[in-house]
C-alpha cells in the first residue's frame, strides 16, 4: 500500500517542476471590463508557452519582467473571453476584456426544464459527471459521494451486483424508506439502472422550493439525472475503458494458528469454570504442535482461502454528433467484475440511444431508449452466510483434503459448515433485464407558449435460479461423511420470476413572457399519470437425482408453486410561477395535487405547496462599483412535500389463502385475515424551510454557497401497539410520529489558471441535528431506541465503567455479585442493585452529525491530477470483530487476544477471555463496550493522467489519447476497528467488505 501511495506522490511531483524564464524587457498595463470600463482585479497574465506570469491588482494593473518583444501575452479571467496580444515593442498596455455571455447565462437543470443559475431561488446542487467514466464506479449511486453539500452517500458493501450506495439528502426524515426520488431524463427511475458513463449531470433538489413540484414523493429530496446528448456540427467516436485489481479495504486479523487457538479456548473455559476439564486435551494440542500431516493438523487461514485479489474491467464506446436538424448519442457499455469473495461476480451490459430532432421552428421531438442486462452470481446460501462461516470457522478444519474433497472438523465444535464448499458449490444466479423508452414532443402554440408531452414505458424482468447441491464433507481422521447445510434441502431447485411494467404520461404547458423589458414571467402547468403493474411466479421441487441435473423438471418430490400480482397508480396536477424583476427580485411558487392508490377513500389526495424568493444584490445599482463581487444573492424558501412510499393496500384488510378450517369435522381450505387495517392511513408530510446565500468573487475564482435548513416530517407511519387478545394479526400502520432535521450547509469552490497550470478545489461541509419530536411510546430494541428528543435509532445500551481489578471492587460495586476480576464493570444506572435492561442509557448516534468532502484537481500541459476525499464525524457503530469470541466455536481476533485483561496485564482495555454466551458479566450484554467511534476520513479516489500533445495527435488523426492510473479507497483514517467504517451501523458478522480498486485506463476520441 505504502509503495502505491509513494508512486502516486512521485507522479504528482511532475506538476511542480519549474521552468527557466527567458531574459527580456519589462512590460506593464491595465485590464478593464469592456462592459463597465471598470478595472478587473485578479486577471491572469502570462507569457504564452512559459510559466512567467502574474495577476492584476485591485486597480487592474500588472507588471512583468523578462518579456521578449516577440512574446505573446495571454489574458484570462473567469467570466470573460481569453485574449492574446503580441508584445512587439509595447511597454505599456491597455487591455479591455469582453464578458463571456455563455458564463453569465449559465443554466441549470431543474424540474421540467432549465433556469438561469442567477435566477434560482431554491437550494440546488449540480454535479457534472465528466470524470465518472474514469473512476471504477460499478453503480451510479456511488458517483455523488463527496460531491455535494447536504448529500450523504454511504456504501455498505462491495459485493458485485449489490454494491449500490445509500443516498440521504439533509438527514433521515422518516422511519421508513429514506431514498430520494430519482428522475432520469424526465421519468422516474432507479439510479442504479443508469451507466454512470452515460450521465452528463446530476442535479440534487434539496429544499421544498425546488422539489415541491414533485409532491408526494419528494420528501427525501430529488435527484435529476440528465444523460449525454449529441452536439450540432460534431461527430465524435469515443472509447473509455479501464482494467484493475480489487482488494478488501481491511482484513480481519483472526488467530489462525491451531495450537494458539486451542490454548486460548482452554483459557476462556478456565476463566468461566476453573474446575472444568479443558475442551482440548494436552495430547491433542501436542498432535497439532508436532503433527506433519497438513490435512489432519492444519493451520487454516479461512480468509486466505476464500478472499482473492479480484479483477474488474470496464469498456464504454460512444458515437455522438449532429447536424442542423438532428443530434444523436449512441453508447454501449460493459462491466465485468469479480468479487473479492469466491463465488461472487457480476457482468452487466448497457446501451443507450438519445435522438433530438428539430422538425421546424415550432416543433421538436426527442426519443430516448436505453437497455440493461445484469448477470450476477453469489453463493447458494448467500454471501452473508458464507462470510459468517469464515468468521466462525476454526483453523483446525481443513479446507480441502489430499483427494480434493472438502474437509470437515474432527475436533472442537463440529458443525456442518464449510466456507470454501459453501462459496464454490451450487448455483444462486440472478438475471436482470431493463428496457426504457421515452418519447416526447414539444410544439410552440403561440409565441412563448409551448406544449410538451411525454410518454414513457419501462419494463423490467428479474429471474433468480437456485440449485442446492449435495455437498459431502469428509472427516480426515476416519473418512466419515457428513452433508453441508446449504440453506434448504440438498438436491433441490427453485426459480423465481418477477416482471414489472411502468407507463407514464406527462404533459406540460409552459408560457414565458417579458413585459416592459424588466418584468419576466415563466408559468408552467402540467398533468401526469403513472401506473405500475408487478407480477411474480415461483416454483421449487426436491429430489433431484444428482448434482449433475439442476433443472426443476428433473426433480420428483414436493412440487410447490406460488404467484402474486400488484398494481399502483399516481395521478398528479401541478403548476409553477416564476417572476423576476430585472433579474434583481425573484419569486417562485409551486403547487402539486397528488392522488395515490396507496391510500383509501377520503385520503388519496394531497396538496403540496411551496414559495421562495431571492434578491440578486449584485445586480443593484449601488453595487456597480464593487468590482470584486461578481454575484451576491440571498434566498429564502418554504414548502411542504409528501411521502407515500409504503406497502400497497394497508388501508384495507388483507386475507391469505391456503388456510384450513374445520368444516363438518373435515379440514377444508379457506382464507384468513392476517392484518388489522387502517382506513385513515395517509401521507407523511415534510415541511421545509431554507435560507441561503450565493456569493461569487474575483471574477468567479471563488464561489460560496451557504444554507440553513429545517425539515420537519409529521404523520410518519409506524406500527401501533395492539392487545394480545387480537391474536396473530399484524398491527396496522398509523400516522403517529414526527422527526426534525436541521443544520447548515457550506460549499466553497475555487478555480484559477496560471498560464498552462490550471487548478480547482471544492470543499463542502454539512451539519445535521436529527431529533424525534413525537412518538406515541418509546420503542426500544436490543441496541437502540426511538424516543422523543433523541436522534433516530440512537444507541441505547448499558454503560461500561471499566474492568474489575479484584474481588474487593466486585463487592463494592454490588450489582454484579457473580463477576470476577477481569470482567466488565457495568453502571447500575437506577441503583437497584441489579444490572438489566432498565440500566440502559443513550450512548451515541447512529447518524453522523457532520459530513464533509473535498475535491482537488490540477493540470499542466498534458498532465492532470485529481483527488476526492469524504468524511463523517459524530457517529458510532457496533463492531463485529469484538463480538462473541469463541461463540459456538467461532474464531477470535488477535486484537482481542493482545488486549484482554490478565492479572499480569491489568491495564488492558478488554475483559478477560470467556466463551459462553450465557456469561452476562462480559461482552454479551448490549453495552457501550461493543460501540466504537465510526467517524472517518477516506480518500475516495485519486487519479493521475497524461494526454498526448495535440500536435502529435493531429498527425495520427486522433482527437484525444489519454492514459491514467487510478486508486479508489486507497486510504482511510479512522479509530473504528471493525470491517469498514461505511458499513451498516448495526451490522454484525457476515458483512461484505468494501473494496479498494487500483486501475489503469484509457480515453480515446476520434
ZIQUI-V792117 format. One line per field, one symbol per residue. ss: DSSP state (H for helix, E for strand, - for the rest). burial: + if it has 24 or more other C-alpha atoms within 12 Angstrom, else -. A space follows every 50 residues. Layout:
ss: ???
burial: ???
This chain:
ss: -HHHHHHHHHHHHHHH--------EEEEEEEEE-----E----EEEE--- --EEE-----EEEEEEE----EEEEE---E--EEEE-----EEEEEE-E- HHHH--EEEE--EEEEHHH----EEEEE---HHH-----HHHHH------ EEEE-----------EEEE-----------EEEE--EE--HHH--HHHEE EEEEE--HHHHHHHHHH----EEEEEE-------EEEEEEEEEEEEEE-- ---E---HHHHHHHHHHHHHHH---------HHHHHHHHH---------- -HHHHHE--EEEEEEEEEEEEE---EEEEEEEEEEEEE--E---EEEEEE EEEEEEEE----EEEEEEEEEEEEEEE-----HHHHHHHHHH-------E -----EEE----------HHHHHH--EEEEEEEEEEEEEEEEEEEE--EE EEEEEEEEEEEEEEEEEE---EEEE-----EEE--------EEEEEEEEE EEEEEEEEEEEEEEE---EEEEEEEEEEEEEEEEEEEEEEEE-------- -HHH--EEEEEEEEEEEEEEEEEEEEEEEEE---EEEEEEEEEEEE---- ----EEEEEEEEEEEEHHH-HHH-----EEEEEEEEEEEEEEE------- ----EEEEEEEEE--EEEEEEEE-E--------EEEEEEEEEEEEEE--- -EEEEEEEEEEEEEEEEEE----HHH---E--EEEEEEEEEEEEEEEEEE EEEE--EEEEEEEEEEE-EEEEEE----EE---EEE-------EEEEE-E EEE---HHHHHHH----------EEE----------HHHEEE-------E EEEEEEEEEE--EEEEEEEEEEE--EEE--------HHH---EHHHHHHE -E--E----E----------------EHHHEEE--EEEEEEEEEEEE--H HHHHH----EEEEEEEEEEEEEEE--------------------EEEEEE EEEEE-
burial: ----+--+--++-++----------++++++++----+++++++++++-+ +++++++--+++++--++--+++++++++++++-+-+-----+++++++- -------++++++-+-+++++++++++++-++++++++++++++++++++ ++++++++++++++++++++++++++++++++++++++++++++++++++ ++++++++++++++++++++++++++++++-----+++++++++++++++ +++++++++++++++++++-++-----+++----+--++----+++++++ +++++++-++++++++++++++---+++++++++++++++++++++++++ +++++++------+++++++++++++++++++++++++++++++++++++ +---++++++++++++++++++++++++++++++++++++++++-----+ ++++++++++++++++++++++++++-----++++++-++++++++++++ ++++++++++++-------+++++++++++++-+---+++++++-----+ ++--+------------++++++++++++++++++++++++++++++++- ---++++++++++++++++------+++++++++++++++++++++-+++ ++----------------------++++-+++++++++++++++++++++ +++++++++++++++++++------------+++++++++++++++++++ +++++++++++++++++++++++++--++---+++++--+++++++++++ -++++----+--+-++--++++++++++------+++-++++++++++++ +++++++++++++++++++++++++++++++++++++-++++++-++--+ ++-----+++++++++--++++++++++++++++++++++++++++++-- --------++++++++++++++++-+++++++++++++++++++++++++ +++++-
